[in-house]
Amino acid sequence: MGVWHGSWDGNQIWVDTDVKEQYNYVGQRGMKRKDGYDKVSGKAVYTRDVKLPGMLYAKYLTSPYANAKILSIDTTAAQAYPGVRYILTYEDPQILELKLATRTIPTFYLGNRAYYYGQTVGAIVVADTEQIADEAVKLLDVEWEELSFILDEVEAAQPGATLVDENQENNSIPYGYSATRHVQGDVEAALAAAEHTVNFNAKKAMTYGADVECVSCLIKWEGKLECWFHTQCPGRWRQSLAAFFEVPLNNVIVHSVYQGSQWGQWNWTTSQYNTLPAITGILAKRTGRPVKVLFSRQENFLAGEMDCSTQSGTIGFKSDGTITAVKSTTYFANMGLGPFEHFVENSRIPNLNIYGPINRVNKPPMGAIRCEQSINSYQFCIVNDYVASELNMDPTEVALKNDGTEGKDMAYLSQFKLAHGFPDRDSLKECIDLGKADFGWDSKWHEPGARKLPNGRMHGISFTWDHEWQDCCGDSSIGIAINKDGSVSLMAQVSDIGVNHRSACCQIAAEEMGIPYEKIAFLNKAHETVTFELEPPEGSAAFTALGWAVKRAAMQAKASLLEFVCSEFETSSGWGGHPRLTRYPAFFPGKSPEDLDIKDGVIYEVANPENKKTVAEVAARTGFGGLSAGSSGHAPGVFVWQFLAQPAKADSTCNFYHHWMCRQGNFLEVEVDTETGEVFVTNAMPVNDVGKAISPEAVEGQQYGGVYWAFTRGMLEEYIWDPLTGVQLNPNYLDYRVAGIKDVAWDKINCRIVESGLGFGPYGSCGVGEVPGTQLPWNLGQAIYNAIGKRIEDYPITPDKVLKALGKG
């Protein structure tokens, strides 16, 4: 394990240089999931499952208009409805303090201003049951002023466009994640000098998170404030609640129960309900009862993925496939990211001029739902595939030709790897070689529209590539204790979002401590005073931070234990008020920690393995948590904690002090029915270099899930609005199309893992959680093009769009 200083700004970042070929627990298959029984037995408790004695229910008023202002609310009839306990409105002084800190549309929480259909606004009703609260909301007498609305992100950018917010001069959002232009080199000169140029246009509809569990929040006040919240970041909400209600942190408990889907930390902080716990806390404090706020399925459609956009651009390239320039403009609705980052992080393209303006529209806030890198990845895929198509060149060759970082080639990246203790491996080539061989790429590749199958369908294949995003920023802390029976407890608070991180943390601890995996438990408790927090649990970004905290703590615990068994120790024994101190000899007298090791829960002398003691023997004798039979004394036990902070990127212009070195390649095979426009996926092969798969089954689970999201995101999902009223027409699972289990041919998904050790996480690992579901949707458009010879860059690609491209629509 080593530490290096980045050559750009001197920030520190951890790099694991102590990587082995073989591990006892890390990377092993067949490890029993720590949360497996809870989930398959139905015993797992989710936020919406929690019920407390005397609990009340709260429901919001929602806007029936796309853009409107509340002039007044009369709560008389609703307040008189039997079972209604309290009504909070936008006029309340404490609510007026809750201004929206968002990057999208300015508003108040529970304010009198609605900017999109379905926005929670105006009032919230507290009642004995959820049904009573629903009925009482209908009795609120609201006087609305309906305003003009605008839905299209390109229209919203034009001079004189309808204003979403009448207090602003235009719809432009000058702040946020990438209302920006990235310029690198001289694009105009490069395009003028290019051997070839090609233009592209693309459009992506707004999509929903498709949560299994709808939003909810429960708070009770009984001396302390206790909160159960549908959130990915319990530690951050603990701090926010303490600050808002001006109570000490040790009087705030945020419980981390299971989460029925979460899509990235900061999507929830940009959507309307990011002060939902504060509002719930106000209601609980005023009613003197536990209060639970519940969103219905329709209300849960209040936020969307930040890939709603319209794109256009020009690509310059050479006859050998070398891309020399990319110029593009991408109009985003309410929020957007990039889409320049992947060109910078992931290629040697020297000339870029990529603009990403964000404009307000009367649609819900956008956030990082199922990954904010969507359009970054989409445009990167488009550019590579268009170049390959124009040259009739194998897209895998175009990929290898343009791989690099920050405009620099692979030779530069090789120097970087070697200088910082990484192996000099070509991740993309390894992914391509493995994928091509297992997919049968060379035998299947053909020109667009050139292969008709015996069943009458057109055959198509595609390849897309990108890096594995492994944002190593974030801070994490964890405590480890060795118990008196030799078992180990990992203590930290973290939200479970289904990525098997608890098991992976236990695998790391088992590996580093030499204690069997079965004897290690992850205690996910809401500590009342001191909370160890494995933050940030942000999908692909998480494990490079929290994994390091676990590894360092486990190494420290092992070192402390070995030091302890080499020393004399003193403990108390005796009964009642007559304890006595007794000095005991060292378990390994005359030895130093360097002479010893631990394996399978046994401490042994390396030079003489027969000289050994089990960890359980040591723990029982010394009283880690209590002495063995007949003793009431306690000796100092082994307890350690570790905090680790991985720094973020150097600055917002993508001048990193570290580079992404792990790559992915995605291979797809489809059949297209030219009579119906239906697309059938017959082979999907994500190949992900994860550096090191801590839990291979968990990696494959993310790959399988990503392929599923790719199909449903790329061919089915989209919000639909009435153009005359701005009302959303499909905020439900009857009309919003999401693939069911029978809609995906699971036997056609073939996952592959590459382990190069080029990640910034422990053992050279990096993230995989968001990647397949973000990359693979764009394979669909390229594969359909290869099948029918017609471009469709308007997602989702539905049968009617296929027929239209064929001239049959």
Secondary structure, DSSP 4 states (H G I P E B T S, - for coil): -EEEE-TTT--EEEE-----S--SSTT-S-PPPTTHHHHHHT---BGGG---TT-EEEEEEE-SSSSEEEEEEE-HHHHHSTTEEEEEETTSHHHHT-B---SS---BTT-SEE-STT-EEEEEEEESSHHHHHHHHHT-EEEEEE------HHHHTSTTPPPSSTTSSSSB--SSS--EEEEES-HHHHHHH-SEEEEEEEEE-------SS--EEEEEESSSEEEEES-S-HHHHHHHHHHHHT--GGGEEEE--B-S----HHHHTTSTTTTHHHHHHHHHHHHTS-EEEE--TTTTTT-EETT-EEEEEEEEE-TTS-EEEEEEEEEEES----SSHHHHHHB---EEEEEE-EE--SS--EE-TT-TTHHHHHHHHHHHHHHHHHHT--HHHHHHHHB-BTTB-HHHHHHHHHHTT-----HHHHHHHHHHHHHTHHHH---TT--B-TTSPEEEEEEEEEEPP----EEEEEEEEE-TTS-EEEE-B--B-SS-HHHHHHHHHHHHHT--GGGEEEE----SS---BB----GGGTHHHHHHHHHHHHHHHHHHHHHHHTS-EEEEE-STT--EEEEE--SSTT--GGGEEEETTEEEETTEEEEEEEHHHHHHHHTTTS-STT--------EEEEEEEE---S-TT---SS----EEEEEEEEEE-TTT--EEEEEEEEEEE-SS-SSHHHHHHHHHHHHHHHHHHHHT----B-TTT--BS--STTTS----GGGS-GGGB--EEE--S-SSSGGG----TTHHHHHHHHHHHHHHHHHHS----EES--HHHHHHHTT--
